[in-house]
Amino acid sequence: MVTYNTLLDGVFSAGLMREVVRLIDEMKERGFVFNAVMYNILVSGYAKMSNTKESIRLYCEMVCKGFIPTTTAYNTLIHQFSLLGKMSQARELMNEMQVRGRSPNASTYDILISGWCNLSNQAELEKRLKRSYQAEAMKLWNEMTDKGLVPGTSTISSICRTLARSGKKAAALRLKEQYYGRGHVTISPSSEE
């Protein structure tokens, strides 16, 4: 089983989907029963290959069989939902992982905060929705920092840009200075606008 786990992990990393399917079929023919490690590899692998439907199907199968996904598997799924702009589902997965005894890590929060910020920065959104999405990003930011988790550089930039775009430049600058010190990062509402 360890050999198959290693092979599948490598084949997913190389992006060779036909080989993934071949290996899974071979394992089934030989009577292998998937364990928690295998499911985590499959859930994460399919999500990284942007096959969210199969990743969710395997996640549901895994949970139904009593296995608990790793934080990494949850983060990969949360990231997929974030990329699709399905932030409520992403947040729901984070809540579910906590119920199942998995603690969100800095990456979990980074993914969610960046996702909410990206959603709030869409030009065509009405102000009420933008404020709601920004509030969700800030709520997660506060939750993250209250837990002593350190945000990634891209998350700090994302939250600062979001604050600046919403007219809260002073708050963005305070946050930037808190994490970067003076003069290291330029905050502007957007280089695209």
Stockholm file with secondary structure:
# STOCKHOLM 1.0

chainA/1-193         MVTYNTLLDGVFSAGLMREVVRLIDEMKERGFVFNAVMYNILVSGYAKMSNTKESIRLYCEMVCKGFIPTTTAYNTLIHQFSLLGKMSQARELMNEMQVRGRSPNASTYDILISGWCNLSNQAELEKRLKRSYQAEAMKLWNEMTDKGLVPGTSTISSICRTLARSGKKAAALRLKEQYYGRGHVTISPSSEE
#=GR chainA/1-193 SS CHHHHHHHHHHHHHTCHHHHHHHHHHHHHTTCCCCHHHHHHHHHHHHHTTCHHHHHHHHHHHHHTTCCCCHHHHHHHHHHHHHTTCHHHHHHHHHHHHHTTCCCCHHHHHHHHHHHHHHHTCTTSCHHHHHHHHHHHHHHHHHHHHTTCCCCHHHHHHHHHHHHHTTCHHHHHHHHHHHHCTTSCCCCSCSCC
#=GC SS_cons         CHHHHHHHHHHHHHTCHHHHHHHHHHHHHTTCCCCHHHHHHHHHHHHHTTCHHHHHHHHHHHHHTTCCCCHHHHHHHHHHHHHTTCHHHHHHHHHHHHHTTCCCCHHHHHHHHHHHHHHHTCTTSCHHHHHHHHHHHHHHHHHHHHTTCCCCHHHHHHHHHHHHHTTCHHHHHHHHHHHHCTTSCCCCSCSCC
//
